[in-house]
Amino acid sequence: MSRKQFFVAGTDTDVGKTLVACGLLHCASNAGLTTLALKPIAAGCEQTDEGLRNSDALMLQDCMTQSLAYEQVNPVALKEAIAPHLAAEREGRTLSVGRLVGFCRGALMKRSDFVLVEGAGGWRVPLNARESMSQLPVELNLPVVLVVGMKLGCLNHALLTVEAMRRDGVVLAGWVANRIDPNMAFCDENIETLERRIDAPCLGKVPFLDSADPLELSKYLDILPLISGG
């Protein structure tokens, strides 16, 4: 099987990108594949004896089968949990797509069967005055897995994101419906609407889970559309 690499994007922040990514990593590992995951930029880190650490990046590091230093998993760690370009400005740092691409390509030299690169926030999150997160998968030539946070308003968020991705020339490899609001009305009907309108396979319909457990979440995912062929 050829190497499978994907960018994990979300319709918004806090839609479960990391949990879904870790669920996909578990599925791939269960299929006998070596896995690797990157979180190139993370805003919202805690100071530790080893330096700034982000909980999402640590979760990815824990769920992948390959061994990679934290600084390679998350090369740009920003302390404040705000938009990355604002967090960087407050630390006197400058973000650029070119630097992130370089970090990713360096880490991706470690050969793995199944690779995920997780973004930050939504598709058009700014990195600086001119560049946005959406340019990273374009430059890396990665197909995208889109995590849709199922809540009121998600139809608009999801369809606009898919529209923007198409315009940017990236391939939507699949999407995951992740229920983040347990009280969302007509959730199933909303998912059916997205299935009719998104021309890509639905990789899973994840119910609201009481605990953030990637292994439990993985039971609701199907990675066959991502790993079949090649």
HUPELIN-V72483 format. One record per backbone hydrogen bond with DSSP energy under -1.0 kcal/mol. NH is the residue of the N-H (numbers start at 1). CO is the residue of the C=O. Records with the same first field share a line. If there is no record, write none. Layout:
NH: CO  CO
This chain:
4: 113
6: 115
7: 143
8: 117
9: 145
11: 147
20: 16
21: 17
22: 18
23: 19
24: 20
25: 21
26: 22
27: 23
28: 24
29: 25
30: 26
31: 27
32: 29
33: 28
36: 114
38: 116
39: 73
42: 76
44: 78
45: 79
46: 53
48: 51
51: 48
53: 46
58: 54
59: 55
60: 56
61: 57
62: 58
63: 59
64: 60
66: 35
72: 69
73: 69
74: 70
76: 40
78: 42
82: 80
87: 83
88: 84
89: 85
90: 86
92: 89
93: 88
100: 96
101: 97
102: 98
103: 99
104: 100
105: 101
106: 102
107: 103
108: 104
110: 107
114: 34
115: 4
116: 36
117: 6
118: 38
119: 8
125: 122
127: 131
128: 131
133: 125
135: 132
136: 133
139: 135
140: 136
142: 137
144: 171
145: 7
146: 174
147: 9
148: 176
150: 178
154: 151
157: 153
158: 154
159: 155
160: 156
161: 157
162: 158
163: 159
164: 160
165: 161
166: 162
167: 163
168: 164
169: 166
170: 165
173: 144
174: 144
175: 201
176: 146
177: 204
178: 148
179: 206
180: 150
181: 150
184: 181
190: 186
191: 187
192: 188
193: 189
194: 190
195: 191
196: 192
197: 193
198: 194
200: 198
203: 175
206: 177
213: 211
217: 213
218: 214
219: 216
220: 217
221: 218
222: 203
226: 223
227: 223
228: 224
